[in-house]
Amino acid sequence: MNAFLTATAFVVLIAAAAYVIHRLNLQHADRIGAYRYSTPRPGRRGRCAPQPHLAPRVIIRTGAPPATRPRL
């Protein structure tokens, strides 16, 4: 009887540990899914996430009369 209770206790402990490890793996997978590890660094070529387009540059010459300056 004593051996049966010991074996049962070990099985219950192993099942509890497996459940805790399973829950930790699920949390870790959620964290990995929320953070984009595969996003490349700026300036590298190849497959990457689409980059936003830069705004067009407007050059304002300070020596020109006010009537010829481009409007924004």
Beta strands, then each sheet from edge to edge (+ up, - down):
end
